[in-house]
Amino acid sequence: MGFKIQKEIFDTFPDFIAGVILLKNVDNRGEDPEVAQLLAEAEKEQTDKLSGMETFSQHPQLNAWRMAYRKFGSDPHQYRCSAEALVRRVLKGDQLRHINKLVDLYNHISLKYVLPVGGEDTDKIEGDLILDFSDGTEPFIRLGGTENEPPQKGEVVYKDNIGVVCRRWNWREGDRTKLTEETENAIIVIEALSPATYEDVETATKDLADLIEKYCGGGASFYILSKDRQST
């Protein structure tokens, strides 16, 4: 499986940067108290840092995603990037529940760096994973759902040969390729728009790759994609 960002994405969002981690033979089973502690520490750190914000548009990285959502026709007050959704939950006092080690670790990194992060089980992906604008006909079943909810034409989506695996860029994950305790091979993507920098993404990506190898074993290789390199 390869990962590709279509040129049209960079034509519209030239400052987009993606940190891509490819995982092989990981052990995602069970819980680890150290992973839970990492997540709790990130929750506390962001609560302390961000509790004084009057609006989320005051945070430059979250505001960049709000503007991007508007640009492809999604109301950011109704549909929020995954990083903003996590921050909102934490600031409301909701403790993030354990899902599985990979998701817990990428939620830790998402909170720590205030960047959207998502992941897919590559054994469930058909063909390549592609970030592109939707044509509006691709099937999509949301995480935990059963009904087809195809994207609107022009949405930024992750998709494979079968259909969409994440809608509105990083708003809603699909059920078909979700990470589970049985996942052994996966792709994790860390996403950034300016003012986040290439170096920010590189640091966050290496941090997450090291944590996954420590707590899940297996092998992790990572790449930084931008308008200068658009595929793995």
C-alpha positions as CSV (number, residue, x, y, z in Angstrom):
1,M,0.0,0.0,0.0
2,G,1.2,3.5,-0.9
3,F,0.0,6.9,0.4
4,K,-0.5,9.8,-2.0
5,I,-1.6,13.4,-1.6
6,Q,-3.1,14.6,-4.9
7,K,-1.6,17.7,-6.5
8,E,-5.0,19.5,-6.3
9,I,-4.8,19.4,-2.5
10,F,-1.5,21.3,-2.6
11,D,-2.8,23.7,-5.3
12,T,-5.5,24.8,-2.8
13,F,-3.5,24.3,0.5
14,P,0.2,24.8,-0.5
15,D,1.4,24.9,3.1
16,F,-0.1,21.5,4.1
17,I,2.4,19.1,5.6
18,A,1.8,15.5,6.6
19,G,3.9,13.2,8.8
20,V,3.3,9.6,7.7
21,I,4.2,6.6,9.9
22,L,4.0,3.1,8.4
23,L,3.8,0.4,11.0
24,K,4.6,-3.3,10.6
25,N,3.9,-6.2,13.0
26,V,2.8,-4.1,16.0
27,D,1.2,-5.6,19.1
28,N,-1.9,-3.3,19.8
29,R,-3.5,-5.6,22.4
30,G,-4.2,-4.8,25.9
31,E,-3.6,-1.7,28.0
32,D,-0.4,-0.1,29.4
33,P,-0.4,2.1,32.5
34,E,2.5,4.2,31.1
35,V,0.4,4.9,27.9
36,A,-2.5,6.0,30.1
37,Q,-0.2,8.2,32.0
38,L,1.1,9.9,28.9
39,L,-2.4,10.6,27.7
40,A,-3.4,12.0,31.2
41,E,-0.3,14.3,31.2
42,A,-1.1,15.7,27.8
43,E,-4.7,16.3,28.9
44,K,-3.5,18.3,32.0
45,E,-0.9,20.2,30.0
46,Q,-3.4,21.4,27.4
47,T,-6.0,22.2,30.1
48,D,-3.4,24.4,31.8
49,K,-2.3,26.1,28.6
50,L,-5.6,26.6,26.8
51,S,-8.2,27.1,29.6
52,G,-7.9,30.9,29.2
53,M,-8.9,30.9,25.5
54,E,-12.2,32.7,24.9
55,T,-12.6,31.1,21.5
56,F,-10.8,28.3,19.6
57,S,-10.0,30.8,16.8
58,Q,-7.5,32.3,19.2
59,H,-5.3,29.3,18.8
60,P,-3.4,29.8,15.5
61,Q,-3.1,26.2,14.6
62,L,-6.8,25.4,15.2
63,N,-7.8,28.6,13.4
64,A,-5.8,27.4,10.4
65,W,-8.0,24.3,10.2
66,R,-11.2,26.4,10.6
67,M,-10.2,28.4,7.6
68,A,-9.3,25.3,5.6
69,Y,-12.7,23.8,6.4
70,R,-14.4,27.0,5.2
71,K,-12.3,26.8,2.0
72,F,-13.7,23.4,1.0
73,G,-17.2,24.3,2.0
74,S,-17.6,22.9,5.6
75,D,-18.8,25.0,8.4
76,P,-16.1,24.8,11.1
77,H,-18.7,25.5,13.9
78,Q,-20.6,22.4,12.8
79,Y,-17.7,20.2,11.7
80,R,-14.4,20.4,13.7
81,C,-11.0,19.1,13.0
82,S,-10.0,16.1,15.2
83,A,-7.5,18.2,17.2
84,E,-10.1,20.8,18.1
85,A,-12.6,18.1,19.0
86,L,-10.0,16.5,21.4
87,V,-9.1,19.9,22.9
88,R,-12.8,20.7,23.5
89,R,-13.4,17.5,25.3
90,V,-10.4,17.9,27.6
91,L,-11.3,21.5,28.4
92,K,-14.8,20.4,29.3
93,G,-13.2,18.0,31.9
94,D,-13.9,14.8,29.9
95,Q,-11.1,12.3,30.5
96,L,-10.3,10.5,27.2
97,R,-11.2,6.8,27.5
98,H,-8.9,4.0,26.5
99,I,-9.5,2.8,23.0
100,N,-6.4,0.9,22.1
101,K,-2.7,1.6,22.5
102,L,-2.2,3.1,19.0
103,V,-5.2,5.4,19.3
104,D,-4.2,6.4,22.9
105,L,-0.7,7.2,21.7
106,Y,-1.7,9.3,18.7
107,N,-4.3,11.1,20.9
108,H,-1.4,11.9,23.3
109,I,0.6,13.4,20.4
110,S,-2.4,15.2,19.0
111,L,-3.0,17.0,22.3
112,K,0.7,17.6,23.0
113,Y,1.3,19.3,19.6
114,V,-2.3,20.5,18.9
115,L,-2.2,18.7,15.5
116,P,-4.8,16.4,13.9
117,V,-3.7,12.8,13.9
118,G,-5.5,9.7,12.6
119,G,-4.7,6.1,11.7
120,E,-6.0,3.3,9.5
121,D,-5.4,-0.5,9.5
122,T,-3.6,-1.0,6.2
123,D,-4.6,-4.7,6.0
124,K,-8.2,-3.3,5.5
125,I,-7.2,-0.8,2.8
126,E,-7.8,-1.7,-0.8
127,G,-5.2,-0.3,-3.2
128,D,-3.5,3.0,-2.2
129,L,-4.6,5.5,0.4
130,I,-5.2,8.9,-1.2
131,L,-6.0,12.4,0.1
132,D,-8.1,14.1,-2.5
133,F,-11.2,16.1,-3.1
134,S,-14.3,13.9,-3.2
135,D,-16.5,13.6,-6.3
136,G,-19.5,13.0,-4.0
137,T,-20.2,9.4,-5.0
138,E,-17.8,7.5,-2.8
139,P,-19.4,5.3,-0.1
140,F,-18.7,6.0,3.6
141,I,-19.8,4.4,6.8
142,R,-18.7,6.3,9.9
143,L,-17.0,4.8,12.9
144,G,-19.7,2.7,14.7
145,G,-22.2,3.3,12.0
146,T,-24.2,1.2,9.6
147,E,-25.6,3.7,7.1
148,N,-23.9,5.0,4.0
149,E,-23.1,8.7,4.4
150,P,-21.3,9.7,1.2
151,P,-19.3,13.0,1.2
152,Q,-20.3,16.1,-0.5
153,K,-18.7,16.9,-3.8
154,G,-15.5,18.9,-3.1
155,E,-14.9,17.6,0.4
156,V,-11.3,16.8,1.3
157,V,-11.3,13.1,2.1
158,Y,-9.0,10.1,2.6
159,K,-10.1,7.2,0.3
160,D,-9.0,3.9,-1.2
161,N,-10.3,1.8,-4.1
162,I,-13.5,0.9,-2.1
163,G,-14.5,4.3,-0.8
164,V,-13.9,7.0,1.8
165,V,-12.1,6.1,5.0
166,C,-12.2,9.6,6.6
167,R,-14.5,12.5,5.8
168,R,-13.9,16.3,5.9
169,W,-10.2,15.8,6.0
170,N,-9.9,14.8,9.6
171,W,-13.4,15.2,11.0
172,R,-14.9,11.7,11.0
173,E,-13.1,8.3,10.7
174,G,-14.7,5.4,8.8
175,D,-15.5,2.1,10.4
176,R,-14.1,-0.2,7.8
177,T,-10.4,0.6,8.3
178,K,-10.4,1.5,12.0
179,L,-7.6,0.6,14.3
180,T,-8.4,-2.3,16.7
181,E,-6.6,-4.5,19.1
182,E,-6.1,-7.0,16.3
183,T,-4.4,-4.4,14.1
184,E,-0.8,-5.5,13.1
185,N,-0.1,-3.2,10.2
186,A,-1.1,0.5,10.1
187,I,-0.6,4.0,8.8
188,I,-0.7,7.0,11.1
189,V,-0.9,10.5,9.6
190,I,-0.1,13.7,11.5
191,E,-1.4,16.8,9.7
192,A,-0.4,20.5,9.8
193,L,-1.2,23.8,8.2
194,S,0.8,27.0,8.8
195,P,1.7,28.4,11.3
196,A,2.8,24.9,12.2
197,T,6.2,24.2,10.5
198,Y,7.9,21.3,8.8
199,E,10.1,21.0,11.8
200,D,7.0,20.8,14.1
201,V,5.6,18.0,12.1
202,E,9.0,16.2,11.9
203,T,9.4,16.4,15.7
204,A,5.8,15.2,16.4
205,T,6.1,12.3,13.9
206,K,9.4,11.0,15.3
207,D,8.0,11.3,18.8
208,L,5.0,9.2,17.9
209,A,7.1,6.6,15.9
210,D,9.4,6.2,18.9
211,L,6.5,5.8,21.3
212,I,4.8,3.2,19.1
213,E,7.9,1.1,18.8
214,K,8.4,1.3,22.6
215,Y,4.9,0.3,23.6
216,C,3.7,-1.7,20.6
217,G,6.9,-3.2,19.2
218,G,7.1,-3.9,15.5
219,G,8.8,-1.6,13.1
220,A,8.0,2.1,12.3
221,S,9.2,4.1,9.3
222,F,8.2,7.6,8.8
223,Y,8.1,10.2,6.0
224,I,7.3,13.9,5.8
225,L,5.1,14.9,2.8
226,S,4.6,18.3,1.5
227,K,4.3,20.0,-1.9
228,D,7.9,19.0,-2.6
229,R,7.2,15.3,-1.9
230,Q,3.6,14.1,-2.4
231,S,3.7,10.4,-1.8
232,T,5.5,7.7,0.2
